Amino acid sequence: MRILAISEHFHPRVGGTVEYVSQTCGALQSLGHEVHLLVPGKGTAEETITCYGYKVTSLGVGWPESGDPDRETRYQFCRNASAFACRAAEGREVDIVHVLFGLFVNETLDTGSLSRMGVPCVTTIHNVPPQECGRSWPGDSLFHRLKDLLRLQVVASKNRARLGNHSYDLWVVPSGIAGKLLSAVRPDARIEVIGHGCSESLLEKVPLPECRDPGPGQPLKILTVGGWVPHKRQHLIPAVGGRLREAGIDFVWDLVGPPGRVPRYRDAILRAIAHRGLETQVRGHGAVSFDELARFYSEANLYVQPSTEEGFCMTALDAAAAGLPVIGSPAGALPEICRMSRGALVPSCSEDLAKAIEHFHAAGLWPQDPAAIGKTVRESYTWNKSAEMLGKHYEDLLPASR
């Protein structure tokens, strides 16, 4: 099958959406499909990139290497991608068009023309804005919170309009929670939940453990991974750490991830850590190398994810695949991940998180065979399985004439 995929994000950027695009295209190609991915380019000329195992065409629109493009640049890519897709359909060069990432592409893609030419259109919705779009948090200043509240209302209105602008034959979401949010905006849509795969290249460096509980006299090692952004709620961790210290628990908590789009958020958390005198116990890290990340996963005893907004949460999935119990809150695929890892699902507040960690540690609730749990997770969540499900839906959408 000939698949034309489109994404507003791709390498050298990093993040969950880039991982999804890259892994999905690679898995589809490995299953025998012919994948052609359109991405924005930083130059002004169209360029073909051949180092990924599938074809990538960079549409030169002057896209910045980091940060968000201006409005005109973003829409220029969308218009170019739409025109490219229509030419490919007209020339009978493509069977399916799939927007892997991009609400702006969703708004712009000429799905009507593609449909008339017999080419079904699919889109993946990772989450429904204003989910994951916040720039303030409960401890932020009143000015910033009010400003962000107004901004999120505008974001919600604009993006719901984008979701309603065109019809797609299939809407793919990574979790049931994301599907419920989408169905509230598009009750007419055919929505299918297709989860993500584990980060195989990372887990190759993380051996499956015989046990995950701390050894005698060793501190409890807690890990949280992800960009420092308000919806991941790392701002709760200083208070949780203070409660654990009051409970007499000897612990070390590593927070790993890039600063995110709100640098003052990370700065505020680090100040809160220092204010509580927790610098030696709650350690803030930035982006780390692949080997360092693997070491953090290998050495941890417990993984904590207090997010309230996630499309899926790949970092928690990788933790479960490493045999780590996951304590998380109801967002994305975290309910299933917490269950599979033998962790706990709790409300995203400092008191409940602290109680869950304290109880887990005091009661010795460590899984008897974390290696078996990690192996089950690794076998259950693979990019090839996700691609196989996607391929079956593609087949259902193809007109009989093809």
SULURGI-V398444 format. One record per helix or strand of 2 or more residues. SS is the DSSP state (H for helix, E for strand). FROM is the first residue (numbers start at 1). TO is the last residue. If there is no record, write none. Layout:
SS/FROM/TO ; SS/FROM/TO
//
This chain:
E/2/7 ; H/16/30 ; E/34/41 ; E/47/49 ; E/55/60 ; H/71/90 ; E/96/101 ; H/103/108 ; H/111/116 ; E/120/124 ; H/142/165 ; E/170/173 ; H/176/185 ; E/191/193 ; H/200/203 ; E/220/225 ; H/230/232 ; H/234/246 ; E/251/256 ; H/263/275 ; E/282/284 ; H/290/299 ; E/302/305 ; H/314/321 ; E/325/328 ; H/334/340 ; E/344/345 ; H/350/362 ; H/370/380 ; H/383/397
//
